[in-house]
Amino acid sequence: MCWSQSTSGWFALIGALMSADQFRRFYKLYSTNQVGSTRMFSQFLLYFTYTLMELLQHIQYRVGLENMEGTEGRCVQSLLESPNVFFSLVAHFLVWLQPVVHNYWILHNSKKGKLAFKLSLTLAWITLIVATISLVMGYNNMFGFGKPEIAHNHTPVDPAIIFGVHVHNVDSKLCSYQGPNHLFWMFPYHPMWNYSSANWFVWLAITIIPHFFRRSIGFRDFLGNNIVVGCGVFSGWIASVVVTLTVGNGYQHEIPSYWCLISMPFLILPYLVALIFKPKRFNFDETLYLKNKKVD
């Protein structure tokens, strides 16, 4: 899948092509001041952020990842001195922007329930802010959390553990590692904020569940109705878990970085369906799908 530099590069290229098509659809409405441009912009953002994630992983494979024993010393420098540490910070923001982008798309692609989806979007922004505060506190070793600077260029994976269970993607050092199957990120989230990790409950609550309550806009839904999209996002997450558990000696911290698997069911499949069953969708006039009904 996307566990190498070349495959991440190919997925980034595919994402760029789909993002360009989505931007074309948006700009066609925006340039003529027609209703629906905000809806199309939200869809462009959905594709573009996943493209950025694949591009980030391609770059990280290129600039170098730390091995799990931490003997290469890529993460002992400061943020501005180490490309590994810098791009790990970029990964933090892309991870937590995903719920924001999902909820922004839901808000502008639902016929009803706008107030509820404004609330879910607000919660997604709050989660991003809290996670960032937690990262800043952990990175700066505030209130006794974290390690002092290590003198011997040695930063092995040392995940936070609660009741004998690893906290997803939480370490006392900010670093990106090469796992058995895939790269993964470790963030020094502070325990004061319950580590703020990308755990199962947070992802389910603020990213997946809102999709199922969206009121679909019928045949104008490029990605599909609420059930199709919700199941697509959920199945992508489950697929990343299954691959991690069954391929080689997968490491649980790799799960959130399988963005190719997470995005494939609900971003790539709609294009394949359109290509096979609805080729006119690539040439259609978007205004025909609006019927003068405001959905922004």
C-alpha positions, 0 to 999 in steps of 0.5 A: 500500500502506501508504506514506501516513498514511491507508493506515497508519491503515486497516491499523492499524484492521484490525490492531486489529480482528484483535487484539481478536478474538485477545484475545477468544479468549485471554480466553475460555480465561484466564477459565476457567483452561483449557489453551491460554490461553498459546498464544492469548496468543502469537497475540494478541501476534503480531497486536498488535505488527504493529498497533503497527507500523502505528500507529507509521507512521501517527503518524510520517507525521502528526508529520513525516518528514525529506526525503532531503536533510535540509533540514527539520532534524527530526533535529538535536535531541535524543531528547526534543526531536524527535518524529522522533528519539523515534519512530525509537527506538520503531521500533528496538524494534518492529523487533527485537521482531518476532523475539521475538514470532514465536519466542514464538508458535512455542514455544507453537504447536508439539507438539514441539521445545520446547527448540530453540524456547526456544533460538531465542527466547533468541537473538531476545532476545539480538539485541534486546539487542545491537542496543540496545547497538549503537544506544546506542553509535552514538547517543552517538558512542562510539569515534569513530563518528557525527557531531558535532552539526550546526550548520546543521539539515542531516541528509541520508541518509548510509548506512554503506557496506561494500565499496561496498554500503549497510548496511541502515538504518544511518546516523550519525544516528537519523532517519526519512525519507520515501523515494521510495515509503515512510518508512524508518528510519536507525539509528546502529548501531555498527560494533563490533557489525557494525552490528546492522542488520535484514539479510537473514541475521539476519531469515532465521535468527531469524525465518523459519527457526524457522517451518519446524521447528515441529511443527504442532498440526493443525486447531487451527492458526488461522494454518495449518501450519508450511509455510504460515506459514513461506512466508507470512512469507517471501513477505511479505518477498520482496513488500516487496523486489519492490515496492521494486525495481519501483515508482518509484525505490524505496530499499533502506532502505524494505524493512524498513518495509513491515510491511503487505506482510510481515504480510498473507500470514500474518496477514490472509489467515487471516481472509479464508480463515475468512470465505470458507470457514470462517465458523464459525471466528468463533463457535467455542468454542476449547475444542473445538479443544484436545481436552484436550491440553496445548500450552502 
